[in-house]
Amino acid sequence: MKLLENIQSVAKSRNVSITEIERSCSLGANSIYNWNHHYPSIDKVALVAKFLNVRIDSLLTTDKTFSDRIGESLTDQLTIDVIRQMDILNDAHKQRIFAYSQAQIENQARNNKD
């Protein structure tokens, strides 16, 4: 089962231990490791996904490149913090921030050409 491997990969990229995830999600000791042999309930996977700030389906995927993608894209703490804060906002505010970030990217590209 790829679930355990995916959780381990995301946890590693965020410098979080499996034990810390279990404790924060009120799961029993070694629960997540046992998921390699026994399928967990979806609500438990949802708790872990929320803690790690990833989608449930990304933890359940059998895509071999998932671990690499998540490790490369979300390794710095600032990126993780921005994503967590975005999750709190309503859609209208998310759209404004997205538009602002697009403008910043364009501005950065213009400045790099100079």
C-alpha positions as CSV (number, residue, x, y, z in Angstrom):
1,M,0.0,0.0,0.0
2,K,1.4,3.4,-1.0
3,L,-0.5,5.3,1.8
4,L,2.2,4.8,4.4
5,E,5.0,5.7,1.9
6,N,3.1,8.8,0.9
7,I,2.5,9.9,4.5
8,Q,6.2,9.3,5.3
9,S,7.4,11.3,2.3
10,V,5.2,14.3,3.1
11,A,6.1,14.1,6.8
12,K,9.8,14.0,6.0
13,S,9.5,17.0,3.7
14,R,7.9,19.0,6.5
15,N,10.3,17.7,9.2
16,V,7.5,16.0,11.1
17,S,7.7,12.6,12.6
18,I,5.0,9.9,12.2
19,T,4.7,9.9,16.0
20,E,4.0,13.6,16.0
21,I,1.3,13.2,13.4
22,E,-0.3,10.4,15.4
23,R,-0.2,12.4,18.6
24,S,-1.6,15.6,16.9
25,C,-4.4,13.6,15.2
26,S,-5.3,11.6,18.4
27,L,-4.3,8.3,16.8
28,G,-2.9,5.4,18.7
29,A,0.8,4.7,18.8
30,N,2.0,3.0,15.6
31,S,-1.4,3.4,14.0
32,I,-0.1,4.9,10.8
33,Y,2.6,2.2,10.5
34,N,-0.1,-0.4,10.8
35,W,-1.9,1.2,7.8
36,N,0.7,-0.6,5.7
37,H,-1.1,-3.9,6.6
38,H,-4.7,-2.8,7.5
39,Y,-6.8,-0.2,5.7
40,P,-7.7,2.7,7.9
41,S,-11.0,4.4,8.0
42,I,-11.3,7.4,5.7
43,D,-11.9,9.8,8.6
44,K,-8.4,8.9,10.0
45,V,-6.8,9.5,6.6
46,A,-8.7,12.8,6.5
47,L,-7.2,13.8,9.9
48,V,-3.7,13.1,8.7
49,A,-4.3,14.8,5.4
50,K,-5.6,17.9,7.2
51,F,-2.6,17.9,9.5
52,L,-0.2,17.6,6.6
53,N,-2.2,20.1,4.6
54,V,-2.6,17.9,1.6
55,R,-5.6,16.4,-0.2
56,I,-6.7,13.0,0.8
57,D,-6.4,11.7,-2.7
58,S,-2.8,12.7,-2.8
59,L,-2.1,10.4,0.1
60,L,-4.0,7.5,-1.4
61,T,-2.5,7.8,-4.9
62,T,-0.4,5.0,-6.4
63,D,1.4,7.5,-8.6
64,K,5.1,6.8,-8.1
65,T,6.1,10.4,-8.7
66,F,3.9,11.8,-5.9
67,S,6.6,11.6,-3.3
68,D,9.1,13.4,-5.5
69,R,6.5,16.1,-6.5
70,I,5.5,16.9,-2.9
71,G,9.0,16.9,-1.7
72,E,10.2,19.4,-4.4
73,S,7.2,21.7,-4.2
74,L,6.6,22.1,-0.5
75,T,9.9,21.9,1.3
76,D,10.3,25.4,2.6
77,Q,8.4,26.4,5.7
78,L,7.2,29.8,4.2
79,T,5.4,28.0,1.3
80,I,3.8,25.6,3.8
81,D,2.7,28.5,6.0
82,V,1.2,30.5,3.0
83,I,-0.8,27.4,1.9
84,R,-2.1,26.9,5.5
85,Q,-3.2,30.5,5.7
86,M,-4.8,30.3,2.3
87,D,-6.9,27.4,3.4
88,I,-8.6,29.6,6.0
89,L,-9.8,32.2,3.5
90,N,-13.0,32.2,1.6
91,D,-13.0,31.9,-2.2
92,A,-13.3,35.7,-2.8
93,H,-10.2,36.4,-0.7
94,K,-8.3,33.5,-2.3
95,Q,-9.1,35.0,-5.8
96,R,-7.7,38.4,-4.7
97,I,-4.5,36.8,-3.4
98,F,-4.1,34.7,-6.5
99,A,-4.5,37.9,-8.7
100,Y,-1.9,39.6,-6.5
101,S,0.5,36.7,-6.7
102,Q,0.1,36.7,-10.5
103,A,1.0,40.4,-10.7
104,Q,4.0,39.8,-8.5
105,I,5.2,37.0,-10.8
106,E,4.9,39.2,-13.8
107,N,6.7,42.1,-12.0
108,Q,9.5,39.7,-11.0
109,A,9.8,38.5,-14.6
110,R,10.0,42.1,-15.9
111,N,12.7,43.0,-13.3
112,N,14.8,39.9,-14.1
113,K,14.9,40.9,-17.8
114,D,16.5,44.2,-16.8
